[in-house]
Amino acid sequence: MEFLTSHARVLIVVAHDPATRLSDIAAACHITERTAQNIVHDLEQAGYMRRERNGRRSRYILRMDGTLRHPAVALSFPH
């Protein structure tokens, strides 16, 4: 049984290693690389993270000042 969504799993992987590659995110979350790319894009658009380019690599920065949107989990991130 899955308790976390793919979006939540991607956030966890990025929190552990902000310099991780999309292929590593996909492997860790058991999703395709294209799905990982779409989820990262979703999370960026929703304001949960942003991406900084460093040459050919990306570094992901989680936005810890936001709130979760769903009413069941709408609480602030701890600082």
N, C-alpha and C positions, 0 to 999 in steps of 0.2 A: 504494500500500500504506500502510495506517495503522499507525504504530508506537505511538501514544499512544491511550489510551482517552479517551472523552468526559470522564470524571471528571478525568483528568490535564490535559486541555486547559482545562477550567474552572479548575482550580487555577492554571495558568500565567497565564490572563487576569486572574484576581483578584490574583495576585502583582504583575502589571504595573500594575494600577489598582484598589486596594481600594474605590474609590467607584464603580466601574462599575455600570451598570444591568443588570438581567436581560436586557433586549432586546439590549444591547451584547454581553453574554456569549454569548447565543444566536447572534448574527450572526458573532462572531469564531470560534465553534466549529462553525459550519454545522449547528446543531441548532435545534429549535423552542424558543420561549420556555418552553413548558410542560416540555420536557425539561430545559432549563437550571434551571428552578425545582426539578424533582425531583432533579437532581444536586446542587444547592446544599443541598437538604434532606438528601440522603444524606451529603454531606460534613460537614454540621453534626452529624448524628446519630452519625457515626463519630468525631467529635472532631478532624477535620482543619482545621476553620475554625469561626468563629462570626460572627454577624451582629449589628451594633449599629444601631439605628434612630436617625436624626437627622431628625426631622420626617417627611416622606414618603419620604425617601431612606434607603438602607441603606449601611453600610460593612462590608466583610468583613475579618475579621482571621484570618490564617492561624495555625494552632497549630504553631509550629516546634519545640516540645519533644516532639512525639510520635514514633512510629516507624511505618514502613510495616508492614502486617499480613501481606502475602503473603511466605512464606518465601524466595522467589527474590529479593525486594528488601527484606527486613527489615533495614534499617540505620537508624541514627538520622539525623535531619535535621542538617545542619551548623549550628553556632551562629554 
